[in-house]
Amino acid sequence: QVQLVESGGGLVQPGGSLRLSCAASGSIFTFNVMGWYRQAPGKERELVATITDGGSTNYAESMKGRFTISRDNAKNTVYLQMNSLKPEDTAVYYCNAGYFSGPYYHDNWGQGTQVTVSS
């Protein structure tokens, strides 16, 4: 019943900014962890940033100082503000949301949104 829909991707010049959004629909609970991952052509999916329901954040080293993750718990929406974008940031960005149920962890993924950084 959980569906994650990303938006905000597109084409941007180096040094520019984009703001990604991911809205979870059909949910009646708050996800413990929400985050963003990305996958460039020919490479494996990698962590961008995560944020817990308590507001604790975690960033990949290369994104620190440039990207900011935030969330609106009332809307079950997570955001990614990306500044000072580089061509190396070009990738499909995927939203992730998970929650604990007893000893189990349930993971959900969006279908991704393309971010292209090019002049």
NORTARA-V149986 format. One record per pair of residues at least 24 apart in sequence whose C-alpha atoms are under 6 Angstrom apart, sorted by the first residue. I is the first residue (numbers start at 1). J is the second residue. D is the distance in Angstrom with one decimal. If there is no record, write none. Layout:
((I | J | D) (I | J | D))
This chain:
((1 | 26 | 5.8) (2 | 26 | 5.5) (2 | 27 | 5.9) (4 | 110 | 4.7) (5 | 110 | 5.7) (9 | 113 | 5.5) (9 | 114 | 5.4) (9 | 115 | 5.0) (10 | 115 | 5.1) (11 | 116 | 4.8) (11 | 117 | 6.0) (12 | 117 | 5.0) (13 | 117 | 5.4) (13 | 118 | 5.1) (13 | 119 | 5.1) (14 | 85 | 5.4) (14 | 86 | 5.1) (14 | 117 | 5.8) (15 | 84 | 4.2) (15 | 85 | 4.9) (16 | 84 | 5.5) (16 | 85 | 5.5) (17 | 82 | 5.4) (17 | 83 | 4.5) (18 | 82 | 5.2) (19 | 80 | 5.6) (19 | 81 | 4.5) (19 | 82 | 6.0) (20 | 79 | 5.5) (20 | 80 | 5.0) (21 | 78 | 5.9) (21 | 79 | 4.6) (22 | 77 | 5.5) (22 | 78 | 5.3) (23 | 77 | 4.4) (24 | 76 | 5.6) (31 | 98 | 5.6) (31 | 99 | 5.1) (32 | 99 | 4.8) (33 | 97 | 5.8) (33 | 98 | 5.4) (34 | 96 | 5.5) (34 | 97 | 4.3) (35 | 95 | 5.9) (35 | 96 | 5.1) (36 | 94 | 5.6) (36 | 95 | 4.8) (36 | 96 | 6.0) (37 | 93 | 5.7) (37 | 94 | 5.1) (38 | 91 | 5.9) (38 | 92 | 5.5) (38 | 93 | 4.3) (38 | 94 | 5.8) (39 | 91 | 5.3) (39 | 92 | 5.3) (40 | 91 | 4.3) (87 | 117 | 4.7) (87 | 118 | 5.8) (90 | 115 | 5.4) (90 | 116 | 4.6) (90 | 117 | 5.4) (91 | 115 | 5.5))
